[in-house]
Amino acid sequence: MTTSSTFQNGILVAQTVDNGDGTGTRTVFDADGNVTSVEQLTGLPIPEPPEPDPVEALQAQVQAQQETIDALLAALGGDSE
C-alpha cells in the first residue's frame, strides 16, 4: 500500500492511497482538516490531481471578504455602494 499526501502552506489538502491491486482512494480535505470528498479509484497508477488555480482561490477569498463587509455595513444601516 502506497500513500501520497499533498500539502499547501503546511496544510494537508489531499491524500491518495494506492492499495497495490489497481484500486485506491483519494481523500480531499478543507483548510480545517475536514473531509470534503472521497473518490474511489481504479485503473492505477493514480494520476496526480491538477494544481489549484491560485487566482481562483484569491478571487474566492476576496468575494467572501466583500460579502462579510456588505453584511456588516447592512447590519449598521450603511451601504457598501
C-alpha positions in Angstrom: 0.0 0.0 0.0 1.3 3.4 -1.0 0.2 6.7 0.4 0.9 10.1 -1.0 0.0 13.4 0.6 -0.4 16.9 -0.9 0.2 19.9 1.3 -0.5 23.6 0.7 1.0 26.2 3.1 1.7 23.3 5.5 -1.9 22.1 5.5 -2.9 18.6 4.3 -5.3 19.2 1.3 -5.3 15.7 -0.3 -4.2 12.2 0.4 -4.1 9.3 -2.0 -3.9 5.6 -1.0 -2.9 3.0 -3.6 -3.9 -0.4 -2.4 -1.5 -2.1 -4.8 -4.2 -4.1 -6.5 -5.3 -1.4 -9.1 -7.6 0.3 -6.7 -7.2 3.2 -4.3 -8.8 6.1 -2.6 -8.3 9.9 -2.9 -9.5 12.0 0.1 -9.6 15.8 -0.2 -9.6 18.0 2.9 -10.6 21.6 3.6 -8.4 24.1 5.5 -9.8 22.9 8.8 -8.9 19.3 8.1 -12.5 18.2 7.4 -13.0 15.7 4.6 -14.7 17.4 1.6 -14.7 14.4 -0.8 -13.6 10.8 -1.1 -13.1 9.3 -4.5 -12.7 5.5 -5.2 -10.1 5.0 -7.8 -9.5 2.1 -10.3 -7.0 1.6 -13.1 -4.0 2.7 -11.2 -1.3 4.1 -11.1 -3.2 7.1 -9.8 -2.8 10.3 -11.8 -2.0 13.4 -9.9 -4.8 15.9 -9.5 -4.4 19.2 -11.2 -2.9 22.0 -9.1 -5.5 24.5 -7.9 -5.5 27.9 -9.6 -4.2 30.5 -7.2 -6.1 33.3 -9.0 -9.4 31.5 -8.5 -8.6 30.9 -4.8 -7.7 34.6 -4.3 -10.9 35.7 -6.1 -13.0 33.4 -3.8 -11.3 34.9 -0.8 -11.9 38.5 -2.0 -15.5 37.7 -2.7 -16.0 36.2 0.7 -14.5 39.2 2.4 -16.7 41.6 0.3 -19.8 39.6 1.4 -18.7 40.0 5.0 -18.1 43.7 4.6 -21.5 44.1 2.9 -23.3 42.2 5.7 -21.6 44.3 8.4 -22.5 47.5 6.6 -26.1 46.4 6.2 -26.2 45.5 9.9 -25.0 49.0 10.8 -27.5 50.6 8.4 -24.9 51.6 5.9 -24.5 50.9 2.2 -21.4 49.4 0.5 -22.3 51.1 -2.8 
